[in-house]
Amino acid sequence: MLPTPRHFEQASSLVTEQMVADALPTGPDPKRYLESVREYVDAGYDEVYVQQIGPDQEAFFEFWQRDVAPHLR
């Protein structure tokens, strides 16, 4: 836990956009999302929550419904 916002700013300055992109499924390729969800399912999770990080929430969930969810059934 970081005690102040300044500590958070200092810690977050060490993280690059590329580091985040490498650690999380991002972009238009549904395969990355499917692989990520399957890791959790294979580990025994029965609920997985997804979150769009960015301004276009509607487009993300349209993409999810069209390109990802059908392959998870």
Contacts in CASP RR format, 6 or more apart in sequence:
PFRMAT RR
TARGET T0000
AUTHOR 0000-0000-0000
METHOD contacts of the structure
MODEL  1
MLPTPRHFEQASSLVTEQMVADALPTGPDPKRYLESVREYVDAGYDEVYV
QQIGPDQEAFFEFWQRDVAPHLR
2 8 0 8 1.000
2 11 0 8 1.000
20 26 0 8 1.000
24 36 0 8 1.000
25 32 0 8 1.000
25 33 0 8 1.000
25 35 0 8 1.000
25 36 0 8 1.000
26 32 0 8 1.000
28 63 0 8 1.000
30 63 0 8 1.000
30 67 0 8 1.000
30 68 0 8 1.000
30 71 0 8 1.000
33 50 0 8 1.000
33 64 0 8 1.000
33 68 0 8 1.000
34 68 0 8 1.000
34 71 0 8 1.000
34 72 0 8 1.000
37 48 0 8 1.000
37 50 0 8 1.000
37 68 0 8 1.000
37 72 0 8 1.000
40 48 0 8 1.000
41 48 0 8 1.000
50 64 0 8 1.000
52 60 0 8 1.000
52 61 0 8 1.000
54 60 0 8 1.000
END
